[in-house]
Amino acid sequence: NFAGGRFLIDLQDSDYLDGSNLATNFIIRFPWKLTDSTLVSSGSETRSYLGLFSSDAWGGTSQDYFGVQLFVSSTTHYALRVECIDGGTFQGGTETRTDTTLVPVEDTQYYFELKKVGDVHSFTVTTNSDYTGGQTVNVTKTGITGLRYFGIKSRGDSQTANGNIEGYVSPDIEVYNNVTSVTPATWT
C-alpha cells in the first residue's frame, strides 16, 4: 500500500534485470487495485505517479518517467492518465500525456500493462487477469531512457492538499525486457 512519499523497486538489484536499465523495448504487467481515493477538502489536488523512473529521487527532481498519473481534486476523481517526462520534474510542464476514459473505482481489480516500443509508450488497463481487452492509449515521446525503478511517487512539490490516493500493487510484477510482444504461452 502507498500513502504519500515514494515506494520503489530497483529493477537492477532484483531478479528482474541483469544489472542494466530497461531496454528500448519492454513490457511490464502488474495487478493494481485502488483501495482509497479521498477527495481533497483543503488545497487543490493530490497526484501520485505509478510507473517507471530513471531516478529514485522525489518528483521535484529532474528525471525520465513513463507511467500512470492518479489524480483527485476537491470535486473530481479523474480518469487515469498515461504520461512521459524526459528529464523534467512532475507537473513541471515537460510532460507528454494522454487521458484514458477510465476513472478507477475503489476495490476493483485492474490489470495494467506499460509497454515501450521505441518512442511509443502504451498503457493498457483491463479487468481481465490475462491482460486482454480493456483500453489502450499511446504517448509518443523521444528521449525516455535509463528507466530502472518501478514504483509510485508523490507529486514532489509544495502540494498542500489533504486528499488521499492509496492503491495496492500486487507482487506479481511481470517484466519482459527487450521484447515488443508477449504471447499467452510466455505469461507466468
VENKA-V97302 format. One record per helix or strand of 2 or more residues. SS is the DSSP state (h for helix, s for strand). FROM is the first residue (numbers start at 1). TO is the last residue. If there is no record, write none. Layout:
SS&FROM&TO + SS&FROM&TO
This chain:
s&6&10 + h&11&13 + s&26&38 + s&45&53 + s&63&73 + s&81&88 + s&96&99 + s&109&117 + s&120&126 + s&135&140 + s&149&154 + s&164&169 + s&174&177 + h&184&186
